[in-house]
Amino acid sequence: VRTGSFESAAKSLNVTQSAVSQRIKQLEDKVGSVLVIRGRPCLATEDGLILCQHIEQVTLLRHEVSEQLSGGSGKSTGNVRIAVNSDSLATWFPEVIDRAANELNLRLDIVPDDQEFTEDRLRSGDALAIVTSSNNPVPGCKIFPLGNMEYLAIAAPDFVAKHFPADVTLAEVAAAPAIRFDRKDTLPLQWLEAAFGDVARLSAHHVPSYEGHLICRQRGIGWAMMPVEAVSDLMKSGELVELVPGARVKTPLFWHSRSQSSGVLHLLSEIVLEVANRRLR
């Protein structure tokens, strides 16, 4: 399920592809139901996701026991699969990764996704914890508010001079090229509502990479939404300018984690909350 194919799974386990196929078939016979949907990529069935989630939790418990037996000597490493939005990964969340490694001896398997859609990862069992903009409770999970990530619309000075020679209006913004992360990215439309009290159809490039997103803006390819924390220095230096000063979009973020997992996940949650309390508005 993690690698997406029997061939990739076999390579990661240093066994033959037929061995993986046989083991999955034996497991399905034992459980009494199909666990993997064969395809490109291979996907877990509902029963398969239950087993994946169970294995994640058991692995964490084994890591916790190993750490306790060794007196916290750091001989054992644990893995936690979580879903985090790309903007958090580019700003405040690396501090969480650093502390999780140094304080808990954890390796984080992070799945990047839009903050509006990471919830699906938790519901499906693909992740034990998520950063999301949704405060809808997920069964079997605890939810904690993290704070707000504040966004503004920015562009390169040359881009502003070319496309907005007199003033920044809704019509001109809609006509000028925009940079959106993907078609799920609703931040530009939220900003239009905040800046002009209305929305419009945008002419946009879709660049699903944070680094590519920023480079496109700096090269004057389009205007786009960015976290304040990520561009404050670039704005001070004059490399980027704000389209409509003071027009901001605040996106609340929440941390959801499986409540039945080990104490290690609880400690990770404490780190996430502490870092977010300092870094988010």
N, C-alpha and C positions, 0 to 999 in steps of 0.2 A: 504494500500500500504506500509506503514512504517513497520507494524508488520508482514506482509506476509500471514496473514490468518484471516478469520472472527472470529475464536475462540480467537486468541490473541488480536485482536482489541476489542472484547467484554470485555475481562478481563481488558484491559487498561482503558476502559470507564465505567467499573462497570455496564454493562448492559448485557442482554442475547444475545446469538449469533443470535437468530432469529430477535431480534430488530435491530441488525446491518444489517442483510440481507435485512430486510424490508426497512430500511432507504436508503440503496444503491439502491434498486429497485425503490423506489420513486424518488430518485435523477435522476436515469437513465431515468425514464418515463418523468420527467420534462425537462431534457436536450434533450432527443430524441435520445440518442445514448448509446451504452454500454461503461461503464467507467472502469470496472474491469474485467480482464480475470481470471475466477475462475480456480485455480490450486494450485500446491504446488511448490513455493509460489504463492500467488495471485499477479498479475501484473496489472499496470494501462495501459489502452489503450492510444492512442495518445491524445484523448479528456480528458481522466482521468488525464494525466500528466499536461495538461493545467490548469485544476482545482486545482491540487496539488500545482503547482507553484503560482497560483493566491492566494490560501489560505496562503502560506508562506509569500507573500508580504503583504497581508492584516493584518496578525498577527503582522508583523513588524511595520506597520503603526499604529496599535492600541497601541502597546507598546510605540512608539514615542509620540503619543498624550497623553497617560497616564503620561509619564514622564514630558511632558511639563506642563500639568495641575497640577501635584503635585509638580512642581518646582524642579524636579530632585531628589526627596526624596528617590528614589530607591524602592518604594513600588511595582512597576511593573517589572516583568522580561520578557524578550523577548527571543525567540529561533530562531537561524539561522542554517540551515543545509548546511554544506560545505563539500567538498571532499579535503582531504590533503594526500599527500604521506607519507608513514610510516617513512621515514628517517627525514623528516621535523618535524613530531610529536615527534620523539625521540631526537631532537636537539633544534631548535630555536622556533618552534611553540608554545610550552607550555607557553612562555612569552606572546604570543598573547592571549591565552586563559585566562590567569591571568588578563591581562589588560582589555580584553573585559568584564570580570565579574565585575571588580572593577570600571571601568570608564564608561561603557555603560549599566551595569546591564543585560548583555546578557548571555544566556546559549547556548553554541555551540554544535550542534548535528553533530559530525564529522564522516564522512564516510572515512575510510582508503582505499587507492588504490594506485597502481603504478602511478608515476608522468606522465607516458606516456598515461594513460588511464582515469585519472580523468576528462578529457575533455568530455567524454561520459556522465558523470553525469550531467554536465551543459547543454549539448545539449538536454538531455532527460527530463530536468526539475526536476531531482532528487535533485539538489543542487542549491542554490542561488549564490554561489561563489566557486572557486576552486583554488588550487595550482597545477600547471601543468608545464610540460616541453615544451608544445606546445605554439607557439605564433600565431597560426592561429586564426583569429578573429571569434568569435561566434556571430551570429546575436542577437542584443539586449543586448550586453554585452560590458563592458569596459575592456581593458587589460593594465596591468602595469608590467614592468620588475622588478624582485625582486633581481636578482644577480645570482651568480653561487654557486651550491653545489659541492664541490670538493671531489672526491672519490679516494681511493688508495686500492691496494690489500694487505691484511695482513693475518698473520697466527701465531700460537703459535711457539716459538723457537724449541720445540721438533719436531713439524710437519715439519718445514723447514729442520732440521738436518736429518730427516728420508727420506724425499722425494727429497730434493735438496742437496745432500752431496757435490757436486762439484760446480755447477752453476745452475742458474734458466734459463731454456730454454723453448721454446714454447712446445716442445714435452713432457718435464717433467711436466709442468704445466697442460697440457691437460690430462695426465695420473693420476695425483694426484687428490684426491677427492676435489671437490669444494662445496661450500655452496651457493645455489641460493635461492632467496626469493620465486620465483615460475617460471613457464615456460615463463612468460611475461618479466622476468628480463633480460634485455639486457646489463647491466653494465659490467658483466665479459667479454663478447665478445668485448665491446668497449675498455676495458682495454687491452685485448690481442693485439688489433690493435695498441694501443698507445705504448705498451711495446715492441712488436716484429714486428710490421708492417704487421701482418697477423692474421688470426683467425684459430681455430681448434675446433673439437667436444669435448665437456667437459664431464667428468664423475662427475655428481653432485648429491648431496642431495638437495631436495627442502624443505625448512623450512620457511613457511609463517608466521613467528613471529619474530619481531625485537629482543626481548629478547632471544628467542631460537637461533636465528641467531648468536648473540654475544657469548652466552654460548658454542655453538658448536665450534666456532673458538678458544675460550680460552681453551677448552678441547682437542684441537688438532685433531678434527674430519675432518677438511678441511680448505682450504683457501677461502677467500671471499672478497667482496668489502664492504667498510665501509666509511662513511663520515669522513673527516679529523678531524672535530670538535669532533666527538664522540669517537675517539680512540687516540687522541694526548697524553692524560695522560697515557693511557695503554702502549703506545709506549715508553714514557719516562721512565716508570718503568720497561720496559723489558718484560712485559707480552705478548705483541704482537710485531711482527717485520714486516717491509715492504718487500714484495717479490722483487720488482725491484725499488730501490730508485729513486724518481723523476718521475716515470711513473704514471701520474694522469689522471683522467677523470673528466672534468668539465661539469656539467649538468646545463644549464640555467633554471631558474624557473620563472614563470609568474603567476600573480594574475588576474583572470577573475572574474568579478562580474556583476550581472544584473544591467543594467543602470536605469531601471524604478523603482527600489525598493526605500525604504525610506531613509531618511537622516542617519538613524542608520547604514545602511550598508555602506554608504559613510564614516562614522566615523570609522567603523571597518576596512575599506580599508586603511585609513590613519595609523591606528595602525600597520597593517600588513606591510605596506611599511616602516614605521619607524624602526620596529624591524628587518626586513630583511636587511635594509640598514646597520645596525650595525653588524649583525651576519653572513651574507653571503658574499662571496668573490666577 
